[in-house]
């Protein structure tokens, strides 16, 4: 009986004495985040294909503003002006310049039969 008590006491002592390991602490590199600040623009104007579009944007910290434009196939110029401030979301204002022009509809003519 004394042997059982000694073995039980040894098991309890071993359980209590086990090392306690904690998760390692991540290294601290400090914060070197700077507020984003940029300004850019680009455009494409190709007379042959009729492509005419571009964009300009500027950002300072959490505030971003800009616009982009595209020459639509119907002759109008579509311009989108937008702002983003923090978590407020994307706020856009779309405008059109010019009058839409469409080609004249042509009378349908079925294809001529090629069978003789």
Backbone bond lengths (Angstrom), bond angles and torsions (degrees), N, CA, C in turn:
res aa  C-N    CA-C-N  psi(-1)  N-CA   C-N-CA  omega(-1)  CA-C   N-CA-C  phi
1 X - - - 1.442 - - 1.518 110.54 -
2 X 1.323 115.17 -39.08 1.458 119.29 179.14 1.519 110.12 -65.32
3 X 1.340 117.51 -33.13 1.456 120.96 179.44 1.532 110.64 -66.34
4 X 1.332 117.24 -39.18 1.464 121.05 177.80 1.524 110.52 -63.71
5 X 1.325 116.29 -39.54 1.460 120.93 179.21 1.528 110.38 -65.79
6 X 1.323 117.52 -41.72 1.466 121.55 -179.84 1.536 109.65 -65.38
7 X 1.338 117.40 -42.55 1.465 120.73 179.18 1.528 110.49 -64.99
8 X 1.333 117.16 -43.39 1.465 121.27 178.38 1.523 110.89 -62.86
9 X 1.323 117.54 -42.09 1.463 121.71 178.69 1.529 110.27 -64.58
10 X 1.335 117.20 -38.03 1.463 120.62 179.39 1.530 110.43 -66.96
11 X 1.339 117.50 -40.64 1.464 120.85 177.89 1.527 111.66 -64.29
12 X 1.326 116.29 -42.39 1.475 120.27 178.54 1.520 109.79 -64.11
13 X 1.334 117.01 -42.76 1.466 120.68 179.92 1.529 110.46 -64.29
14 X 1.335 117.12 -39.05 1.466 120.22 179.22 1.531 110.88 -67.16
15 X 1.335 116.71 -38.80 1.462 120.23 179.51 1.519 111.26 -66.83
16 X 1.314 116.67 -39.56 1.472 120.54 -179.20 1.526 110.42 -71.63
17 X 1.327 116.89 -34.38 1.464 121.06 -174.74 1.526 113.19 -84.29
18 X 1.328 119.42 -2.03 1.463 119.87 -177.35 1.533 110.18 -63.13
19 X 1.321 118.31 144.65 1.469 120.11 -177.98 1.531 111.07 -70.30
20 X 1.291 116.10 144.48 1.462 122.36 178.09 1.527 108.17 -103.03
21 X 1.323 116.01 114.49 1.458 120.53 -179.60 1.525 109.41 -102.06
22 X 1.300 115.67 129.39 1.465 120.86 176.65 1.530 108.19 -101.99
23 X 1.303 115.89 162.01 1.463 120.35 177.08 1.523 109.08 -63.34
24 X 1.324 117.42 141.57 1.465 118.70 -179.94 1.527 110.95 -66.47
25 X 1.294 115.87 145.84 1.457 121.33 178.95 1.529 108.95 -78.89
26 X 1.328 117.27 133.53 1.466 118.61 178.08 1.527 110.03 -67.41
27 X 1.322 116.66 148.83 1.465 118.60 179.48 1.525 110.76 -66.67
28 X 1.285 116.21 146.14 1.459 121.52 179.74 1.524 108.46 -101.73
29 X 1.327 115.72 110.03 1.452 120.63 179.57 1.519 111.89 -97.45
30 X 1.307 116.56 -6.58 1.453 119.55 -176.10 1.520 110.16 81.84
31 X 1.284 117.46 165.10 1.454 121.90 -178.56 1.520 109.10 -103.30
32 X 1.324 115.19 118.89 1.459 119.26 177.51 1.525 110.44 -114.91
33 X 1.330 116.58 24.10 1.458 120.11 -179.51 1.525 110.25 -70.53
34 X 1.300 114.25 127.47 1.454 119.95 174.49 1.517 107.92 -110.47
35 X 1.292 116.13 150.49 1.463 120.00 178.04 1.526 108.95 -63.77
36 X 1.329 115.39 136.95 1.464 119.91 179.59 1.526 109.85 -65.13
37 X 1.313 115.66 137.42 1.464 120.16 178.11 1.523 107.34 -148.25
38 X 1.339 115.74 119.06 1.459 119.68 178.26 1.519 109.79 -156.30
39 X 1.315 114.29 168.25 1.462 122.72 179.37 1.529 106.53 -153.07
40 X 1.333 117.47 124.84 1.457 119.06 178.87 1.519 110.65 -147.97
41 X 1.313 115.29 162.78 1.462 121.58 173.00 1.524 108.16 -156.71
42 X 1.319 115.19 155.75 1.460 122.42 177.11 1.517 108.45 -156.36
43 X 1.319 116.30 160.66 1.462 120.02 177.71 1.527 109.85 -159.04
44 X 1.321 114.44 159.29 1.464 122.93 176.66 1.523 106.86 -132.57
45 X 1.311 116.25 130.03 1.471 120.49 175.12 1.521 106.61 -140.38
46 X 1.329 115.47 106.51 1.458 121.97 -177.87 1.523 108.64 -120.81
47 X 1.323 116.21 109.12 1.461 120.93 -177.27 1.523 111.80 -63.42
48 X 1.326 117.25 -38.78 1.461 120.85 -175.51 1.527 111.76 -61.68
49 X 1.346 116.73 -48.50 1.469 120.22 -177.92 1.522 112.76 -89.93
50 X 1.330 117.43 -15.22 1.461 120.59 -177.83 1.518 113.27 84.08
51 X 1.333 117.66 7.19 1.466 120.34 178.70 1.518 109.97 -73.05
52 X 1.324 115.43 130.37 1.459 122.11 177.54 1.519 106.86 -150.11
53 X 1.331 116.72 102.29 1.460 120.62 -180.00 1.520 109.46 -155.54
54 X 1.332 116.11 162.18 1.457 119.97 -179.49 1.511 111.51 -175.00
55 X 1.325 114.69 177.21 1.463 121.42 -177.49 1.519 109.08 -151.77
56 X 1.317 115.78 151.20 1.461 122.85 169.57 1.518 107.13 -141.53
57 X 1.328 116.41 142.38 1.466 120.75 -177.52 1.516 109.37 -152.36
58 X 1.327 115.68 146.76 1.454 121.68 173.56 1.524 108.80 -137.52
59 X 1.329 115.33 146.89 1.463 120.83 -179.81 1.510 108.78 -138.67
60 X 1.335 114.68 140.01 1.455 122.07 175.04 1.518 107.04 -141.06
61 X 1.328 117.20 100.38 1.462 121.21 -177.25 1.510 111.07 70.25
62 X 1.331 116.07 -124.85 1.460 121.08 -179.21 1.524 112.99 -88.74
63 X 1.330 118.12 -2.06 1.464 121.15 -177.22 1.531 109.79 -102.30
64 X 1.319 115.82 123.91 1.466 121.98 178.39 1.519 108.34 -128.04
65 X 1.314 116.92 137.48 1.462 120.81 175.18 1.520 108.50 -144.20
66 X 1.311 114.64 155.54 1.454 118.67 179.47 1.506 111.26 176.82
67 X 1.321 114.91 -171.92 1.457 120.83 178.06 1.520 108.62 -157.47
68 X 1.320 114.51 158.14 1.460 120.09 171.19 1.517 108.00 -141.47
69 X 1.316 115.47 156.23 1.464 120.34 -177.54 1.524 109.05 -138.52
70 X 1.323 114.61 156.41 1.460 121.13 176.53 1.528 108.67 -149.36
71 X 1.317 115.70 136.74 1.463 121.57 174.77 1.523 107.11 -82.23
72 X 1.323 117.02 115.56 1.460 121.67 -176.50 1.526 111.08 -79.28
73 X 1.332 117.60 156.27 1.472 120.35 -179.94 1.529 113.50 -60.72
74 X 1.340 117.81 -23.71 1.467 120.04 -179.36 1.530 112.58 -85.58
75 X 1.334 117.47 5.81 1.453 121.02 175.46 1.517 114.88 98.61
76 X 1.321 118.64 -12.47 1.462 120.74 -179.82 1.530 110.55 -82.10
77 X 1.332 115.92 156.66 1.453 122.58 174.07 1.524 107.15 -106.46
78 X 1.327 116.76 117.94 1.467 121.70 178.91 1.525 107.86 -97.41
79 X 1.342 116.06 128.20 1.457 121.82 178.43 1.519 108.79 -123.73
80 X 1.326 116.18 130.91 1.460 122.46 177.10 1.520 107.05 -116.46
81 X 1.330 116.35 119.17 1.454 122.35 175.91 1.520 107.11 -107.70
82 X 1.335 117.50 132.01 1.464 119.82 -173.41 1.526 111.64 -138.13
83 X 1.335 113.95 157.55 1.462 122.14 173.60 1.522 108.63 -139.31
84 X 1.314 114.95 151.78 1.462 122.70 172.88 1.517 105.61 -140.08
85 X 1.339 116.60 125.05 1.455 120.31 178.59 1.518 108.61 -127.61
86 X 1.334 116.34 106.87 1.462 121.03 -179.72 1.510 111.20 60.85
87 X 1.321 115.65 -129.58 1.460 121.62 -179.09 1.521 112.44 -95.47
88 X 1.339 118.19 16.81 1.469 120.51 -177.34 1.516 112.41 -71.74
89 X 1.323 117.65 -18.67 1.456 120.35 180.00 1.515 111.83 97.35
90 X 1.309 114.62 177.31 1.462 123.86 -177.19 1.523 108.70 -86.47
91 X 1.326 117.65 119.42 1.463 122.55 179.73 1.526 107.24 -114.99
92 X 1.328 116.06 117.87 1.464 120.59 -175.12 1.520 111.29 -119.40
93 X 1.318 115.57 147.74 1.460 123.39 174.12 1.529 106.43 -125.86
94 X 1.329 116.60 117.97 1.465 122.04 -176.22 1.521 108.97 -104.62
95 X 1.326 116.74 131.43 1.464 120.56 178.23 1.529 109.12 -135.19
96 X 1.339 114.65 158.13 1.463 121.63 -179.29 1.516 108.82 -128.06
97 X 1.327 116.45 141.27 1.459 122.01 174.85 1.523 107.81 -119.37
98 X 1.308 114.88 138.71 1.458 119.65 178.73 1.513 111.70 96.03
99 X 1.297 114.74 176.40 1.464 122.84 -178.77 1.520 108.28 -114.19
100 X 1.331 116.42 135.38 1.463 120.39 179.22 1.522 110.07 -66.03
101 X 1.313 116.51 133.50 1.463 121.97 179.29 1.521 108.29 -126.79
102 X 1.317 114.42 130.01 1.459 120.51 -177.49 1.519 109.20 -118.84
103 X 1.345 117.88 148.65 1.470 119.33 178.04 1.523 110.77 -67.39
104 X 1.318 115.38 153.15 1.467 120.56 178.53 1.525 109.16 -64.60
105 X 1.336 117.13 135.61 1.471 118.10 177.53 1.522 110.14 -68.00
106 X 1.309 115.89 144.29 1.460 120.72 179.98 1.517 109.26 -106.13
107 X 1.316 114.95 148.48 1.459 121.37 178.83 1.523 108.83 -66.86
108 X 1.326 116.41 134.17 1.464 120.44 179.02 1.516 110.05 -72.21
109 X 1.309 116.37 133.26 1.459 121.98 174.93 1.521 107.07 -129.59
110 X 1.327 116.95 120.46 1.466 118.44 179.53 1.524 110.31 -64.17
111 X 1.320 117.21 151.39 1.462 119.39 -179.93 1.523 111.15 -64.75
112 X 1.312 115.23 149.51 1.467 120.31 178.63 1.522 108.51 -74.99
113 X 1.302 114.82 142.06 1.456 120.42 -179.84 1.520 109.43 -69.12
114 X 1.306 116.61 137.51 1.451 121.15 179.08 1.511 112.09 -100.44
115 X 1.331 116.66 4.35 1.473 120.10 -178.58 1.524 109.54 -90.23
116 X 1.319 116.88 141.86 1.470 121.54 176.88 1.492 110.79 -114.97
